[in-house]
């Protein structure tokens, strides 16, 4: 971690400002559409309905966001990293297979929510232009802004990211200021602070489920808040939330007060967010709302990049090509995911056309993510030896709350919820198939002891009748034990065109649960000939073998344990470094070698899904000019092999 990143995580005014700019964009733009959706849920509203709805918002933000996420979930960190997959790495140590299924569902529903959030926030902001002129074409403007948001991802946000915090702070001050101005004009709205009005609304209103479905939109950004833990640190997020929550509640109360005082003007579909603004402020308000929506979208897109990065290293997704456009901030950019999210966002806008229609699709997927987070958090609390009554109370309370929200959001399926469920199902199936097929493939690997081959490897090195393949020959070792290797690796060195080299390097990447671990051990198995390297790598670190191997070799040279000079005498005399060649073994699956029909299907689908990602050589950061791909069968099955017999002449 660089100095600036560490400084941003320490509790300070700067850290709080960074948190306000990065963490709260999603939840901070919810006032754009929440009250409008609540009015749509009950067009024949009255004062009691508004008081109850605002009270529901206040206590949802208090119980769901403040209590569950800010006070509890933020403490469930993996070396400072948060989010559904970081939480999974903490609880999977208990060895329960179903945790991986929960993690896959949680991650896929979170990504599905990440698709629709930029669309609804930008659309809601731009729809403010209808206050000025109902004829303004909204969709083309939204598509232009979304295109620009995704286009600039490749360049990173390092140069403009420093302005996110101040801008969002002004945004939240605007929300709170507009809210308090109208709240004091209708003091009755302060009754909404009493949870009695929320309970009364839910008990007496026959359409309570539609109200809850609308209210839930105020807390959809809570899961993203947890996922951004690693960027800003728990203390800064907690401090920032006290400011943000105050401003949000004031704005919701202000919108509610304005509705109560001007109920007759809401017979038409007016957005209360813009209605509370004086006419002269509408245009600046639209500009501010659009800026906040862009920042919120940027944060969610970056969050999706992080999720896919973690998914790759947890064996939930094919290998991807990562870029770092803002290396000073550690920002990740994944071109194929950026393109995928862009296309899906465009489809979302074209499919739903307006924020009112998008609201029907919004919230269902993220409710499922929250339920899974609750289950995993309870497992984490149990793992931390918390009293059973504490774990039981936490689990029962939040399962009840989120169960009610899920029941309310299920009604959205026919009106657009099917869209996010479809996206989540597609992402989830890909993750499940990839994870399960990788497990199956590993089960078919055959390992042999390396020591019996020491003599033959040394003999090949000294056999000048065999053309020299390279000065340094590098393989990726699959086994966790340095004295065990897969049989195909030995076959490559000894049998398949014997490969003579001065040095053989067997490199193994060992995935560990700590997110940013990156260290190595190096053992010389055959003096000056065979080296076994074990690199421990966290789930947020990329396996760039070319880079790490160069650093390891430099360490060995500094310790006088290795001579980098070429093995060719004419080059060695002139101190020219030796070449490195890499062998990547591709294990090809043949259907006839597998007996199980389920395994057969999963491995077939694995071969199709693999095209989403990049090859091993690209994922390892290797120069393709120095890489040789060797294709070998994944399974050699002799059970059904036919035998030819000699015919008598």
N, C-alpha and C positions, 0 to 999 in steps of 0.2 A: 504494500500500500504506500502511495506517495505521501509526502508531507501535507499537501493541500487536502487530500482526501481524509487523512487522519484528523486534521484540524477542523474539517467540516463536521466530524462526528462528535467532537467535544462540545459539551454544553457551553454555548456562547451566543451572543447576539448574532454573529455571523452564521453559526450552525442553525439557529432557529429560523433565520431568514432563508437559508438554503432549503430547509425542510418545508417552509411555507411555499417556496417556489416549485419544489419537486413532488412532495408527498401528497398535498391536499388539492391538486388540480381537479381530479375526478369528483370528489365529494364536494368541492368548492364551487362547481358549476351546476350542481343539482337544483339550486333555486331557480334556474332557468325554466324548468319544466315540472317540478313536483307539484306546486299549488295548482298549476293549470290542469294537471292530470287528476288531482283531487276534485276539482270542480266538474271535470268531465265524468267522474265516477258517480256524481249525484247532482245533476243540473238543477234540481229543485231544492237547493241547499237553504239553510237558515243559519242564524247565529250559533245555535247549539252545535250544528254540524261543523262549522268552521272552528269553533273552540275545541271540539273533540279532535278534529283532524290535526290542528296545530299542536295540541297536547300529545297526540300520537307521534308526531314528528320529533318533538322535544325529548320524549322518553325513549324513542327508538335510538336517537343519537346518543342518549345517556347510557342505556343498557347495552345496545348492540355495539356501537362504536367505541364509547369511552370505556365501559367496564370490560367487555370481552376483548377488544383489540388493543386499546391503548394501555390498559392496566394489566391485562393478563397475557395476551398473545405476544406482545412485544418483548416479554421476558423469556419466551420460548424461542431463543435464537440459537443458531448453529454458528458459533464463532463470529457473532455479529450479523449474520445473514438471516433474513426472514422470508416468509412466503410458504406456500403449500408444499413445495418440493424440498425446501430447507427443513421444514417441520417433519417431512417424511423421512429424511436421512437421520433424524433424531430418534424416531419411534420404531424404525424398521429393525433396529438392533434387537428388538424383542423376537424377531424371527418369524413374524406372522405374515403369511403370503398375501392375505387380503389387504394388508396395508398398501401394497403396490397397486392393487385395483382401485382403492380409494384415492391414492395419489394421482393416478391416471385420470379418474373422473374429475377430481378437483382441478387439475391443471387444464384439462380440455374445456371444462365449463368456464374457467377463468379466461382462457384465450378467446372463447366464443363471445364472452362479455366484452373483451378488448376490441373485438371487431365492430360491435355496434356502438360502443361509447363515443368514439370520434365522430361517427355519423350523427348521433342524436345531439351531442353538445354543439357542434358547429351549426347544424340545422336550426336548433333552438335559438342560437345567438343571431343568426342571419334573419330568422323570421321576424325579428324586431322591426325590420324594414316595412313590414305590413302596417305598422302603426303610422308610418309616414305615407305610404301608398300601397293599397292592397294589390296593385297590379304588378308590383316588382317580382320578376322571376327568381324564385329562391333556389331551385335545384341547380341551375348552371353556376351560380355563385358558390354554392356549397361544394360542387364538384371541383371547381377551380381551386378553392382553398385546400380541400383534402389532397388534391394532386400536388400542390405546393408543399404541404406538410410531409408527404411521403418522399417527394423528390429531394428535399434538403437533408433527409436522413443520411444519405451517403457522404455528406460533407461534415456531419457531426454538428453538435450544438455548442461546442466549446466556446466559440466567440460570442454567442448571444445568450448562452445559458446563465451568465452572471446577472442578466437583467430579469430573469424569471422571478427571483425572490422579491425584489422591489415592486415589480409589476403586480404580482399576486397579493402582496401586502396592501397595495393601493386598492386592488379589487375587493379584498375582504373589508377594508375600511369603507368602501363605497356601499357594500352590502349592508354593513351594520348601520351606517349613517342613514341610508334610505329607510331602513327598518325602524329605527328609533323615532324618526320624524313622524311616521304614521302611527306607530304604537301608542305614543303619548296622546294622539288625537282621539283614540278609541281605547281608553284604559281597560275596558272589559277584556281585551285580548290577554292581559296579564293573568287572567284566570286559567289560561291554558297551561301555566306552569304546574298546576295541580293535576296529578295523574287521574283524579276522579273523572275528569271530563273525557279523557281517553277511554277509560273503562266503560263509562256510560254510553259512549258512541258505539263501542263494539258490542255491547249487550243489547242496545235498543234499536240499532240500525240494521234492518234486514239485509242490506247490501254491504255488511261489514267487510266481507272478503274483497270486494272491489276497492273499498277504502284502503285496506291494508296493502293491497297490490300497488296502489298509488303511493302510499306512505313509504313503502319499502325503498322506493327510488332515492330517498334522501340518504340512505346509508350504503348504497352500492359501492362507493369508493373505499369502504373500510378494508376490504381484502387487499386492494392495491396499496393502501397505507401500510399494511403488514409486510407486503412484498418489498416495499422500499426501505425497510429497516436498515439494510446494509449500506444505503447511500448516505444516511444522515445520523443514524444512531438513535437509541431509545429516548434518551433524555431530551434531545432537541425536538423529536417528534411529539413527545408528551407536552413539552412547553409550548410548542407551536399550536397544538390542538386546543389548548385553553383559549388562545386568541381566536382561532378559526371557529371553534364551536360557538363561542359568544357571538361572533358576527353572523354566523348562519342562523342561530336561534332568533336574533334580533330581526334579521331579514324576513324569516318565515312569519314572525309575529307581525311585522309591518305589513306584509302582503295580506295576512289574515285580517288585520285591522282595516285595511283599505277595502277589502271585500265586504266586511260587515258594514262599513260606512257608506259604501257605494254599490250596494247589492243590485240595484236596478240596472247598472251599466254592464253587468256580467251576463246578461241574457244572450249576448253573442259571444263567440269564442275569443275572448280577450285574454292575453297572457298577463296575469297579475304582476309578473316581474317587471314588465315595461310600463304597466299601468300606474305603478307607484312613482314613476319618474315624472318630474315636470316636463312639459313639452320640449323646452330648450335642451333638456339633458338626454333626450332619446337617442340622438345621433352619437354623442360621446359615449352613451351607455352601450349602444350596439357595438361600437369600436372596442370598448373595454371587454364586453362579453365575448366578442370574437377572439380577442387576444387571449383571454382566459381559456376559451375553448381550445385554441391552438396549443397552449401550454399543457392543458390537461391531456390532449390527444398525444402530444409528444411524449409525455410521461408514460402513458399507457402503451405506446408503441415500444418505447425503451424497455418497459416492463415485460412485454411479450418477447422481446429479444432475450432478456434474461431467463425467462421461463424455458424457451427453446434451448438455450445454452445449457441450462441445468438438465433438461430432458435428454439431451444428447449424451451427457456424461453419466447419466443414470440409466442408460440403455433403454430409454423410452422413445427415442427418435433417431432416424438415420444421421450419420455424420454430416455436418454442414460446414460451409466456408465462412469463417468469421473475419471481420475487419474491425479495425480500431481507429475510426476517424478522429477521435479526440483522446489521444493516448494519455494526455495529462489528467483526464478525469476517468480513464478506464472505460469509456463508453464502448459498448458493443454494437456492431452493425452487421446484420445477416441479410445479404442481398435477396436470397430466395424467399425468406420470410417477409421481408419488406414488400416485395412484389405481391406475395400471396395476400397479405393483409390489405394492401392497396386495392387489389381487385375485389376482395370481399366487401370492403367499405363502399366502393363505387356501386357494387350490386345492391348493397343495403339501401343506399340513397335512392337509386333508381327504382327499387322494388317498393319502398314505403313512401317515398315522395315528400312526406311531412313528418315533423317530430311527433305529432299526435298519433300517427300510425306506428312510428317506431316505439313509442312508449308501451304499446301492447306487446312488443317483442322483448322489451327490456326487463331485466330483473330476474326472470325465471332461472337462467343458467347460473347466475351468481349466487342465488339462494342455495343451490346444490353445493357450490364451492364452500359456502359458509357452514353448511351442515357437516361437511366432511372435515373442515377445519376444527369444528367443535369436537367431533369424535377423536381426531388425532390429538387435539389439545388435552382431552381427558386422559388419553393414553400417556401423553407426556407427563401430566401431573401425577399420574399413578406411578410412572417410572421414576419420578423425583421423590417418591415416598411421601406424597401428600396424604393426609388422612382420608379414609374412604368416604366419610361424610362430605368432605370438601369436594372430592372428585364427583361424587354422586349428585351433589347439589348443583355444581357447575354444569354437568351433563344434562340433568333433567330440566333445569331452567332454560338453557339455551336451545336444547332440542325442542322444547315446547314453543319458545318464541319463534325459532326459525321454521318449525313445523307449521305454525300458523301462517307465516309468510309464504311458505311453499304451497300450502293449500290455497292461499289467496292468489298466488301467481299461476297456479295450474289453470285457472280460468282463462289465462291469456293464451293458452296453446292454440286455440282455433283462430285467434285474432292476430297472430304474429309470433307467439312464443315458439311455434314449431320451427321457426327459422333458426333461433339460437340453439334449440335442441338438436336440430339437424347438424349444425356446425360442430357442436360439442360431440355429437355421436361420431362424426367423421374423424375428428381429431383423436377422440378416445379410442376408436377402433384401430387407427394407425399405431397409436402408442402401445396398445395391448398386443397387437399382432407382432410388432417389432420386438417388444420385450420378451414375449413368449418364444418367438422363433429364435432369438439370440440364445436363449436358454437351451433350446433344443439343439442348436448347432454346437454349442459348447459341450453338450453331453456326448456328441459323436467324436470329439477330438480324442486322439490316442496319444499318450505320452510315454516316453522311454527315458531310462536313466542316461545321463550324458557321459558319465565317467568312462564306461566301456568304449566310447568313441574317441577318447583323448589321443590314443596312439594313432588311429587312422587319420585324424585331423592334422596331427603333427607330421605324419608321413606325407599327406597331400601337400602341406606347406613346403616340404623339402624336396618334393618330386619335380625336378625341372623339366621332365618330359611332358608334364601337364602345363598348358599355357596359363600364364598368370592372369587371373580374372580381375584382380584389383589389389592395391596395397592394403586397403581397409574394406572389409566386406561386412555389412550391417544387416542383421535380421531383427524383426520384432518377435519376441518370445511371448507365447501365450501363458505359459505356466508361471504360477506365483513362486515356485521353488526354483532357484537358480541351477540346481543339479538335475532338473527334469525339463525336457523339451518335447514338443510334439514331433511325432515320427516324420511328418512331412518336411520339417526343417532339416533333419539329418539326411533324409532322402535328397533334398535339394543340394546339400554340400557334397555328399558322397556318391550318390547314384545318378542323379539327373545332371549329366555333364559335370563331373567333379570340378569343384571350384577352388583353385589354388589362390591363396591370399597370404599376405604377411601377418595380418591381424584379423581376427573374427570377433565381431561385437554382437552380443545377444542382449537386446534391449527389451525390458518389460515395463509397461505402464500399469501400476497398481492404483486403482481408483479407491480413494478414501472419502469418508463422510465429511471431513473438515473442508470447508469450501475453497480455501485458498492455499492449501498445503502444496508445496513444490520442493521436494528434496530428493536425494539419490544416495545409493550405495554402489560401489564398484569393486568387484573382486576379480583378481587375475587367476583364472582357473588353470590355464596352461601358460607358463612364463613366457611373456612377450609374444603370445599367440592368441589366446582365447580369453575374452573379457566378458563378464556377466554384469550388466547394469540393471539395477532396479530403481525406477523412478516412481515415487509416490506423488500422486496428482489429485488435487481436490476437484469437486464437481463444478467449480467455476473457473478452472484453469484449462487451457487448451493444450493438447498433446503435440506440441511443435517439436518433433524429434530432431530435426536438423539443427534448430537453434540450441536445444538443450544438450545434444551430443557435442556440439562445438564447445560449449561452456565446460562440459565434463572433461573433454580432451585438454582444454587449456589448464584445468586444475591439475590433471595428471602430469602435464609437461612441467608446470611450476613445481611439482613435487619430485621431479626427475624419475617418474615412474613410466614415462612413455616418450618415445622418439617419433616426432611427427614427420620426419623426413621420408621421402619416397623410398620404396624398396628396390627401385631400379638403380643400379650402380651409377649410371651416367647422370641421373638426376640427383641421387643422394650426395654425390661429390660436390654438387653445386647448391646443396641445402634447399632443394625444392621440395615443398610439402607433398606427401603422398595423397593419392586420390581416395575418395570414399564412394563406394557404390552400395546401393540399397536393394535388397531383395524383398519384394512384397508378395506374399503367397495368397492367392485368391482361391478359396475353397468352393468349388462349383458343386451344386446339388443336382443329382440325377434322380428323378422320381422312382425309377425301378429299384433303387437301393433302400427305400424306406418301406417298412411294413405297415406302420400305423397310418390310417387314412387321415386322421386329424393332423398328425405331423406333416404329412404330405401336403395338405391344404395350406397349413401355416407357412411352410417353407416356400410353397409356390407364391403366396401373397408377399412373403418377405422379399423374394426376388423382384416383384413388381414395385414394392414400396421403396426398395433400395435406390431406385432411380430418382427419388425426391432429393436425396443427399448427394454427396461427392464421394469419390473413391478414397480408399485408405491413404494413397500417396498424397492426395491433396489435403486430406484431413490432418495428416502428420506434418504438413508444411514442407514437403520434400520437393526438390528441384527435379522435375520429371525427366530431365536429360540424364540423371544419374540413377534412375530407378528402373529395375527390371521386374516385370509382373510375371509371376509363374502361376499357372492355373493347374490345380490338382483337384481330384474328386474329394468332396467332403466325406463321403462314406464309401468304403470298399466292402461290398456285401457279397460274400461267397455262397450264401445259402441257396440261391437259385441258379448258380452257375452251371451251364451244361458242360459235359466232358466229351471231348472228341476221342474216338477209339481208332486204333490202327487196323486198317483193312488188310486181310490176308490176300496176298497176290497169288 
